[in-house]
Amino acid sequence: MDLIIPTGRRKGGNPSLASLYRALADYDKTQAHPEVVEQARAEFAELRSGAR
């Protein structure tokens, strides 16, 4: 499996080891606390709809 950075300054390059660890840690947090993630997404959607 090839991992490629889709956007930004390093677009098309490979992510660093630190980036992989951060991504895995973020994924673990979302899996451990799905209710918090849903609440944050709902609050963000509410903020976006109110800003327009």
C-alpha positions in Angstrom: 0.0 0.0 0.0 1.4 3.4 -1.0 0.7 6.4 1.2 0.7 9.7 -0.6 0.0 13.2 0.7 -3.1 14.5 -1.2 -2.8 18.2 -0.6 -0.5 21.0 0.6 3.1 21.8 0.1 4.3 18.2 0.1 1.5 17.0 -2.3 2.4 13.8 -4.0 5.1 12.9 -1.5 5.3 10.3 1.3 4.2 11.3 4.8 6.9 11.3 7.5 6.9 8.8 10.3 5.7 11.4 12.7 2.7 12.2 10.5 1.8 8.5 10.5 2.0 8.3 14.3 -0.2 11.4 14.6 -2.7 10.0 12.2 -2.9 6.7 14.0 -3.2 8.4 17.4 -6.1 10.6 16.0 -7.8 7.5 14.7 -7.5 5.7 18.0 -9.0 8.7 19.8 -12.0 8.7 17.4 -12.6 5.0 17.9 -12.3 5.3 21.7 -14.8 8.3 22.0 -17.2 8.2 19.0 -19.8 10.3 20.9 -17.4 13.2 21.4 -16.5 13.1 17.7 -20.2 13.2 16.7 -20.9 16.1 19.1 -18.0 18.1 17.7 -19.2 17.5 14.1 -22.7 18.6 15.0 -21.4 21.7 16.7 -19.2 22.5 13.7 -22.1 22.1 11.3 -24.2 24.4 13.5 -21.5 27.0 13.5 -21.1 26.8 9.7 -24.8 27.1 9.0 -25.2 30.1 11.4 -22.2 31.9 9.8 -23.9 32.2 6.4 
